[in-house]
């Protein structure tokens, strides 16, 4: 059973990375966009990937926790560090992306979520305001957090140093 749990864990990680790659690609492309319609299309493309992304993240978490019990890894430090790092990355990335992309969705005239509540679209802001919000985002910083965190988690899981 353990090999199947590891297979499911790796598969869910691959699906997560593929679906998350859509949002990452969108965040990098947005910096080059001038057209409000293209900005809206990119933001919607990103939002459409959230369902698969969060479902695969949940499956990744569940399969990892179960594999930890079946493999009797919970007495080792590496698994706790991996889990803590995954949770920390998720919290930081959510906070950073909400800080940048919620105001952008709002300014672009798209539905947005604020303080846990879904809101209907508002009239689009001026092109200058939309442009200001686009340039305020730091996609490479967010990508760096995710990539470095993922590399550390991979190292912990593969080499089990502690």
C-alpha positions in Angstrom: 0.0 0.0 0.0 2.9 2.4 0.8 4.2 2.5 -2.8 0.7 3.4 -4.0 0.4 6.2 -1.5 3.8 7.6 -2.6 2.6 7.3 -6.2 -0.6 9.2 -5.4 1.5 11.8 -3.5 3.8 12.4 -6.4 1.0 12.4 -8.9 -1.0 15.0 -6.9 2.2 17.1 -6.7 2.6 17.0 -10.5 -1.1 17.9 -11.0 -0.7 20.7 -8.5 2.4 22.1 -10.2 0.8 21.9 -13.6 -2.4 23.7 -12.5 -0.4 26.2 -10.4 1.8 26.8 -13.4 -1.1 28.5 -15.1 -1.4 31.1 -12.4 2.4 31.5 -12.3 2.5 32.0 -16.1 -0.4 34.5 -15.9 1.4 36.5 -13.2 4.5 36.8 -15.4 2.5 37.6 -18.6 0.4 40.3 -17.0 3.4 42.6 -16.7 3.4 42.9 -20.5 -0.3 43.5 -21.1 -1.8 46.9 -21.9 -5.3 45.8 -23.0 -7.9 45.6 -20.3 -9.6 42.7 -22.2 -6.4 40.7 -22.2 -5.8 41.4 -18.5 -9.3 40.2 -17.8 -8.9 37.1 -19.9 -5.6 36.2 -18.2 -7.1 36.8 -14.7 -10.0 34.5 -15.6 -7.7 31.8 -17.0 -5.8 31.9 -13.7 -9.0 31.7 -11.6 -10.2 28.8 -13.7 -7.2 26.7 -12.5 -8.0 27.2 -8.8 -10.3 24.2 -8.5 -7.8 21.6 -9.8 -5.0 23.4 -8.0 -6.6 23.3 -4.5 -8.0 19.8 -5.0 -4.6 18.5 -5.9 -3.0 20.3 -3.0 -5.6 18.7 -0.6 -4.8 15.3 -2.2 -1.1 16.0 -1.8 -1.5 16.8 1.8 -3.8 13.8 2.6 -1.6 11.3 0.7 1.5 12.6 2.4 0.0 12.4 5.9 -1.3 8.9 5.3 2.0 7.8 3.8 3.7 9.2 6.9 1.6 7.0 9.1 1.9 3.9 6.9 5.7 4.4 6.5 6.1 5.3 10.2 7.8 8.5 9.4 6.2 10.7 12.1 9.0 10.1 14.6 11.4 11.8 12.2 12.0 15.5 12.0 12.1 15.8 8.2 8.4 15.0 7.7 7.4 17.7 10.3 9.7 20.2 8.6 8.2 19.3 5.2 4.7 19.7 6.4 5.4 22.9 8.2 7.1 24.3 5.2 4.3 23.4 2.9 1.8 25.1 5.1 4.0 28.2 5.6 4.5 28.5 1.8 0.7 28.1 1.2 -0.1 30.8 3.7 2.5 33.2 2.5 1.7 32.7 -1.2 -2.1 33.1 -0.5 -1.5 36.3 1.4 0.8 37.7 -1.2 -1.3 36.8 -4.2 -4.5 38.1 -2.5 -2.7 41.3 -1.7 -1.9 41.9 -5.3 -4.5 40.2 -7.4 -7.7 40.9 -5.5 -7.4 44.7 -6.1 -6.4 43.9 -9.7 -9.5 41.8 -10.3 -11.6 44.5 -8.7 -10.0 47.2 -10.8 -10.4 45.1 -14.0 -14.2 44.8 -13.4 -14.2 41.1 -12.5 -15.8 39.3 -9.6 -13.5 39.3 -6.6 -13.3 37.9 -3.1 -12.6 40.3 -0.2 -12.5 39.3 3.5 -13.9 35.9 2.6 -16.9 37.2 0.8 -17.5 37.0 -3.0 -18.4 40.3 -4.6 -20.0 41.1 -8.0 -17.8 43.0 -10.5 -17.5 46.8 -10.2 -17.1 49.1 -13.2 -13.4 48.9 -14.4 -11.0 51.4 -13.1 -8.9 53.6 -15.3 -6.2 52.0 -17.5 -3.6 53.9 -15.4 -4.9 52.4 -12.2 -5.0 48.9 -13.7 -1.4 49.4 -14.9 -0.3 50.6 -11.5 -1.8 47.5 -9.9 -0.1 45.2 -12.4 3.3 46.7 -11.8 2.8 46.5 -8.0 2.8 42.7 -8.1 6.1 40.9 -7.7 5.7 37.7 -9.6 9.4 36.7 -9.5 9.5 37.1 -5.7 6.4 34.9 -5.4 7.9 32.4 -7.8 11.2 32.4 -5.8 9.4 31.7 -2.6 7.5 28.8 -4.2 10.5 27.3 -6.0 13.0 27.5 -3.1 10.4 26.1 -0.7 9.6 23.2 -3.1 13.3 22.5 -3.5 13.8 22.3 0.3 10.7 20.1 0.7 12.0 17.8 -2.1 15.4 17.6 -0.5 13.9 16.8 2.9 11.7 14.0 1.4 14.4 12.5 -0.8 17.3 12.6 1.6 15.5 12.4 5.0 18.4 14.2 6.8 16.8 14.4 10.2 
